[in-house]
């Protein structure tokens, strides 16, 4: 059975948590490699299945089953935790260690020998793992997702279902470059070595890629991801999300950079270049509402000032007019007081004239009385003088 192109492996899929440790590609899930691919890393996963004419240039370690199709070659040891299935004309330059059963085909070469704790059968059957894989792929192709989920849960035996590492047909995976002719998807929290070349690339969050990204179509760099190289696409769109960092140049047809992203190199875009600012909710929205309310208050104050100015203009009064009115009223009061003062002085003069007239009248009366008195007293005096002479 071959894992040929056009089958279920139609893209490069790197699940979350995948890392490259020294010369091994390590993942918690299964590893499925399409036919005629070259993998210069070693492979470490739960179940490992290789298509025909796949070349692996380091050791293979499988916790579960391991399937090597016809004409496969492994430049190292093969360690299997459960059962192993080797097709015809498989070559292993190291040692084969199997904890379970071993099904082996014709013309298989194991240079350092093999050891199996279970049954050893020399034949070329279709192993159970591959049979289930064929059934699962057909269910997915027909759109029976519910049945495919039930089958996957049954195969997991109650264990957590993990996404597999999928390498498409004709891929070249090495420490220098990952080259595929299909789309490529990288999950979250991964650490990869090598330049990534694909039809389109999507890198998840919190990843670190020691290499560049190049694609014919769009490229997306997730949040908090670090790319140690350039990001280039011919005519697609490059999207760099918030918190991502690109330690190189970015070239694209259209470029979309979110607020908070860091690009150390040069930005080049043949089409549009956009800077996207994220709008926060909650507290940020409250702050915006407060700012809007402050603006409304300021506008109301300005309107109030304008209304007051309008009222002042309507009445034709100003501060200078009020001041002049105040001065006029003060002058009027002063004139009134002066008029009152003059009136009082006239009254006082009249009273003095009257009093002087009365005093003059009194003096004239006194003079008259004195004159009368003198007239009365003179005869008496003459009589007295006559008496005195007689005596």
C-alpha positions as CSV (number, residue, x, y, z in Angstrom):
1,X,0.0,0.0,0.0
2,X,1.4,3.4,-1.0
3,X,0.8,6.9,0.4
4,X,0.7,8.6,-2.9
5,X,-0.2,12.1,-3.9
6,X,-3.8,12.9,-4.2
7,X,-4.5,11.0,-1.0
8,X,-5.3,12.3,2.4
9,X,-1.8,13.9,2.8
10,X,-2.4,17.1,0.8
11,X,-0.4,19.6,2.9
12,X,2.5,19.9,5.3
13,X,1.0,19.9,8.8
14,X,3.2,20.4,11.8
15,X,1.1,19.9,15.0
16,X,1.4,22.1,18.1
17,X,4.4,21.3,20.3
18,X,6.6,19.9,17.6
19,X,10.3,20.5,18.1
20,X,13.6,19.8,16.3
21,X,16.0,18.4,18.8
22,X,19.6,18.2,17.5
23,X,18.9,15.9,14.4
24,X,15.5,14.5,15.3
25,X,12.0,15.7,14.5
26,X,10.0,15.1,17.7
27,X,6.2,15.2,18.1
28,X,3.7,13.7,20.6
29,X,1.3,12.4,17.9
30,X,1.7,10.2,14.8
31,X,4.0,10.8,11.9
32,X,2.8,10.1,8.4
33,X,5.2,10.6,5.4
34,X,4.0,10.5,1.8
35,X,5.8,8.6,-0.9
36,X,9.1,9.6,-2.5
37,X,10.0,12.0,0.3
38,X,13.3,12.7,1.8
39,X,13.7,13.4,5.6
40,X,17.1,14.2,6.8
41,X,16.0,14.3,10.4
42,X,15.3,11.4,12.6
43,X,11.6,10.7,13.5
44,X,10.2,10.3,17.0
45,X,6.5,10.0,17.5
46,X,3.7,7.7,18.7
47,X,3.1,5.8,15.5
48,X,5.3,6.2,12.4
49,X,4.2,5.3,8.9
50,X,6.3,5.9,5.7
51,X,5.1,5.6,2.1
52,X,7.1,4.0,-0.7
53,X,10.6,5.1,-1.5
54,X,10.9,7.3,1.5
55,X,14.4,8.0,2.8
56,X,15.1,8.8,6.4
57,X,18.7,9.7,7.2
58,X,18.6,9.1,11.0
59,X,17.0,6.9,13.6
60,X,13.3,6.1,13.9
61,X,11.7,5.8,17.3
62,X,8.0,4.8,17.6
63,X,6.1,4.4,20.8
64,X,3.4,2.4,19.1
65,X,3.5,0.7,15.7
66,X,5.9,1.4,12.8
67,X,5.2,0.9,9.1
68,X,7.9,1.0,6.4
69,X,6.6,0.6,2.9
70,X,8.4,-0.8,-0.1
71,X,11.8,0.5,-1.1
72,X,12.2,2.6,2.1
73,X,15.6,3.2,3.5
74,X,16.6,4.1,7.0
75,X,20.1,5.3,7.7
76,X,20.1,4.3,11.4
77,X,18.3,2.2,14.0
78,X,14.6,1.5,14.2
79,X,13.1,1.1,17.6
80,X,9.4,0.1,17.9
81,X,7.4,0.0,21.1
82,X,4.7,-2.4,19.7
83,X,4.4,-4.0,16.3
84,X,6.5,-3.4,13.1
85,X,5.6,-3.9,9.5
86,X,8.3,-3.9,6.8
87,X,7.5,-4.0,3.1
88,X,9.6,-5.5,0.3
89,X,13.2,-4.3,-0.3
90,X,13.4,-2.2,2.8
91,X,16.9,-1.3,3.9
92,X,17.9,-0.5,7.5
93,X,21.6,0.3,8.0
94,X,21.3,-0.1,11.8
95,X,19.5,-2.4,14.1
96,X,15.8,-3.3,14.3
97,X,14.3,-3.6,17.8
98,X,10.6,-4.6,18.1
99,X,8.8,-5.1,21.4
100,X,5.8,-6.8,19.7
101,X,5.2,-8.8,16.5
102,X,7.2,-8.3,13.3
103,X,5.8,-8.7,9.8
104,X,8.5,-8.6,7.2
105,X,8.5,-8.8,3.4
106,X,10.9,-10.1,0.8
107,X,14.4,-8.9,0.2
108,X,14.6,-6.9,3.4
109,X,18.1,-5.8,4.5
110,X,18.9,-5.2,8.1
111,X,22.6,-4.8,8.4
112,X,23.0,-5.1,12.2
113,X,20.3,-7.7,12.7
114,X,16.9,-7.5,14.3
115,X,15.2,-8.6,17.5
116,X,11.4,-9.1,18.2
117,X,9.7,-10.3,21.3
118,X,6.6,-11.5,19.6
119,X,5.8,-13.4,16.4
120,X,7.9,-13.0,13.3
121,X,6.1,-13.5,10.0
122,X,7.8,-13.1,6.7
123,X,5.2,-11.8,4.3
124,X,4.0,-8.4,2.9
125,X,0.5,-7.9,4.4
126,X,-1.5,-4.8,4.8
127,X,-1.0,-4.0,8.5
128,X,-3.9,-3.1,10.7
129,X,-2.8,0.5,11.2
130,X,-2.6,1.2,7.5
131,X,-6.0,-0.5,7.0
132,X,-7.6,1.8,9.6
133,X,-5.8,4.8,8.0
134,X,-7.3,3.9,4.6
135,X,-10.8,3.7,6.1
136,X,-10.4,6.9,8.0
137,X,-9.2,8.8,4.8
138,X,-12.2,7.5,2.8
139,X,-14.6,8.7,5.5
140,X,-13.0,12.1,5.5
141,X,-13.1,12.2,1.7
142,X,-16.9,11.4,1.7
143,X,-17.6,14.1,4.3
144,X,-18.5,11.6,7.1
145,X,-16.8,13.6,9.8
146,X,-18.9,12.2,12.7
147,X,-18.0,8.6,11.7
148,X,-14.4,9.6,11.3
149,X,-14.3,11.1,14.8
150,X,-15.9,7.9,16.2
151,X,-13.3,5.8,14.5
152,X,-10.4,8.0,15.7
153,X,-11.7,7.8,19.3
154,X,-12.0,4.1,19.1
155,X,-8.4,3.7,17.8
156,X,-7.2,6.0,20.5
157,X,-8.5,3.5,23.2
158,X,-9.5,6.4,25.5
159,X,-6.3,8.3,25.0
160,X,-6.1,11.9,24.0
161,X,-6.5,12.3,20.2
162,X,-3.5,14.2,18.9
163,X,-3.0,15.8,15.6
164,X,-0.5,13.9,13.4
165,X,2.6,15.3,11.7
166,X,1.8,15.1,7.9
167,X,4.5,15.3,5.3
168,X,3.2,15.3,1.7
169,X,4.5,13.3,-1.2
170,X,7.8,14.4,-2.7
171,X,8.8,16.6,0.3
172,X,12.3,17.4,1.2
173,X,12.8,18.0,5.0
174,X,16.2,18.9,6.3
175,X,18.0,21.1,8.7
176,X,18.6,23.5,5.7
177,X,15.1,23.7,4.2
178,X,11.6,22.3,4.3
179,X,10.5,22.1,0.7
180,X,6.9,21.1,-0.3
181,X,4.7,21.8,-3.2
182,X,1.6,22.0,-1.1
183,X,0.3,24.5,1.6
184,X,2.1,24.3,5.0
185,X,0.6,24.8,8.4
186,X,2.5,25.1,11.6
187,X,0.7,24.8,15.0
188,X,1.5,26.6,18.2
189,X,4.5,26.4,20.6
190,X,6.8,24.8,17.9
191,X,10.6,25.1,17.5
192,X,11.8,24.4,14.0
193,X,15.1,24.6,12.1
194,X,15.3,25.3,8.4
195,X,13.9,27.5,5.7
196,X,10.3,26.8,4.9
197,X,9.2,26.7,1.3
198,X,5.6,26.0,0.3
199,X,2.7,27.1,-1.8
200,X,1.2,29.0,1.2
201,X,2.4,29.2,4.8
202,X,0.5,29.7,8.0
203,X,2.5,29.8,11.3
204,X,0.6,29.7,14.6
205,X,1.3,31.4,17.9
206,X,4.4,31.4,20.1
207,X,6.6,29.6,17.6
208,X,10.3,30.0,16.8
209,X,11.5,29.3,13.4
210,X,15.2,29.4,12.7
211,X,14.9,30.1,9.0
212,X,13.1,32.1,6.4
213,X,9.5,31.7,5.0
214,X,8.9,31.7,1.2
215,X,5.7,31.0,-0.6
216,X,3.9,31.6,-3.9
217,X,0.7,32.7,-2.1
218,X,-0.2,34.2,1.3
219,X,1.9,33.9,4.4
220,X,0.6,34.5,8.0
221,X,2.8,34.9,11.0
222,X,0.9,34.3,14.3
223,X,1.1,36.3,17.5
224,X,4.3,36.1,19.6
225,X,6.1,34.1,16.9
226,X,9.7,34.8,16.1
227,X,11.0,34.2,12.5
228,X,14.8,34.3,12.3
229,X,14.9,35.2,8.6
230,X,13.1,36.8,5.7
231,X,9.4,36.5,4.8
232,X,8.8,36.6,1.1
233,X,5.9,35.8,-1.2
234,X,5.6,36.5,-4.9
235,X,2.1,37.8,-5.3
236,X,0.2,36.9,-2.1
237,X,-0.5,38.7,1.1
238,X,1.8,38.7,4.1
239,X,0.1,39.1,7.5
240,X,2.1,39.8,10.6
241,X,0.0,39.6,13.7
242,X,0.4,41.5,17.0
243,X,3.4,40.5,19.1
244,X,5.2,38.7,16.2
245,X,8.8,39.5,15.3
246,X,10.5,39.1,12.0
247,X,14.3,39.3,12.1
248,X,14.7,40.1,8.4
249,X,13.0,41.7,5.4
250,X,9.4,41.3,4.4
251,X,8.4,41.3,0.7
252,X,4.9,40.7,-0.5
253,X,2.2,41.7,-2.9
254,X,0.0,43.2,-0.1
255,X,1.3,43.7,3.4
256,X,-0.8,43.7,6.6
257,X,1.0,44.5,9.9
258,X,-0.9,44.5,13.2
259,X,-0.1,47.0,15.9
260,X,2.6,45.5,18.2
261,X,4.5,43.5,15.6
262,X,8.2,44.0,15.1
263,X,10.0,43.9,11.8
264,X,13.8,44.5,11.9
265,X,14.3,44.6,8.2
266,X,12.8,46.4,5.2
267,X,9.2,46.3,4.2
268,X,8.4,46.0,0.5
269,X,4.9,45.7,-1.0
270,X,3.9,45.8,-4.6
271,X,0.3,46.6,-3.7
272,X,-1.3,47.9,-0.5
273,X,0.4,48.2,2.9
274,X,-1.9,48.4,5.9
275,X,-1.3,48.9,9.6
276,X,-4.0,47.4,11.7
277,X,-4.6,48.8,15.2
278,X,-6.6,46.5,17.6
279,X,-9.6,48.0,19.4
280,X,-9.8,46.9,23.0
281,X,-13.0,46.3,24.9
282,X,-14.1,46.8,28.5
283,X,-11.8,49.3,30.2
284,X,-10.6,50.7,26.9
285,X,-14.1,51.3,25.8
286,X,-14.9,53.0,29.1
287,X,-12.0,55.2,28.6
288,X,-13.2,56.1,25.2
289,X,-16.7,56.8,26.6
290,X,-15.1,59.1,29.3
291,X,-13.2,60.9,26.6
292,X,-16.3,61.3,24.6
293,X,-18.2,62.7,27.6
294,X,-15.4,65.1,28.3
295,X,-15.6,66.3,24.7
296,X,-19.3,66.7,25.0
297,X,-18.9,68.8,28.2
298,X,-16.3,71.0,26.5
299,X,-18.7,71.5,23.6
300,X,-21.5,72.3,25.9
301,X,-19.3,74.8,27.7
302,X,-18.3,76.4,24.4
303,X,-22.0,76.5,23.4
304,X,-22.8,78.2,26.7
305,X,-20.2,80.8,26.2
306,X,-21.4,81.4,22.7
307,X,-25.0,81.8,24.0
308,X,-23.9,84.3,26.7
309,X,-22.0,86.2,24.0
310,X,-25.1,86.2,21.8
311,X,-27.3,87.5,24.7
312,X,-24.8,90.3,25.4
313,X,-24.9,91.2,21.7
314,X,-28.7,91.1,21.7
315,X,-29.0,93.5,24.6
316,X,-26.4,95.8,23.1
317,X,-24.5,95.9,26.4
318,X,-20.9,95.3,27.2
319,X,-18.6,95.7,30.1
320,X,-17.6,99.2,28.9
321,X,-21.2,100.2,28.5
322,X,-22.0,99.0,32.0
323,X,-19.0,100.9,33.3
324,X,-20.1,104.1,31.5
325,X,-23.7,103.7,32.8
326,X,-22.2,103.4,36.3
327,X,-20.2,106.6,35.8
328,X,-23.3,108.4,34.5
329,X,-25.3,107.4,37.5
330,X,-22.5,108.5,39.8
331,X,-22.4,111.9,38.1
332,X,-26.2,112.3,38.5
333,X,-26.0,111.5,42.2
334,X,-23.2,114.0,42.6
335,X,-25.3,116.7,40.8
336,X,-28.3,116.0,43.0
337,X,-26.2,116.2,46.1
338,X,-24.8,119.5,45.0
339,X,-28.2,120.9,44.3
340,X,-29.4,119.8,47.7
341,X,-26.4,121.5,49.3
342,X,-27.1,124.8,47.4
343,X,-30.8,124.7,48.5
344,X,-29.7,124.2,52.1
345,X,-27.3,127.1,51.9
346,X,-30.1,129.3,50.5
347,X,-32.4,128.4,53.3
348,X,-29.7,129.1,55.8
349,X,-29.1,132.5,54.3
350,X,-32.8,133.4,54.4
351,X,-33.0,132.4,58.1
352,X,-29.9,134.6,58.8
353,X,-31.6,137.5,57.0
354,X,-34.8,137.0,58.9
355,X,-32.9,136.8,62.2
356,X,-30.9,140.0,61.4
357,X,-34.1,141.8,60.5
358,X,-35.7,140.7,63.7
359,X,-32.6,141.8,65.7
360,X,-32.7,145.2,63.9
361,X,-36.4,145.6,64.8
362,X,-35.6,144.8,68.4
363,X,-32.8,147.3,68.4
364,X,-35.0,150.0,66.9
365,X,-37.7,149.2,69.5
366,X,-35.1,149.5,72.3
367,X,-33.9,152.8,70.9
368,X,-37.4,154.1,70.8
369,X,-38.0,153.0,74.4
370,X,-34.8,154.6,75.5
371,X,-35.7,157.7,73.6
372,X,-39.1,157.7,75.3
373,X,-37.5,157.0,78.7
374,X,-35.2,159.8,78.2
375,X,-38.0,162.2,77.4
376,X,-39.9,161.2,80.6
377,X,-36.9,161.4,82.9
378,X,-35.7,164.9,81.8
379,X,-38.5,166.9,83.5
380,X,-38.0,165.1,86.8
381,X,-34.3,166.0,86.6
382,X,-35.1,169.7,85.9
383,X,-37.4,169.7,88.9
384,X,-34.8,168.3,91.1
385,X,-32.3,170.9,90.0
386,X,-34.7,173.6,90.7
387,X,-35.4,172.3,94.2
388,X,-31.6,172.1,94.8
389,X,-31.1,175.7,93.8
390,X,-33.9,176.8,96.1
391,X,-32.5,175.1,99.0
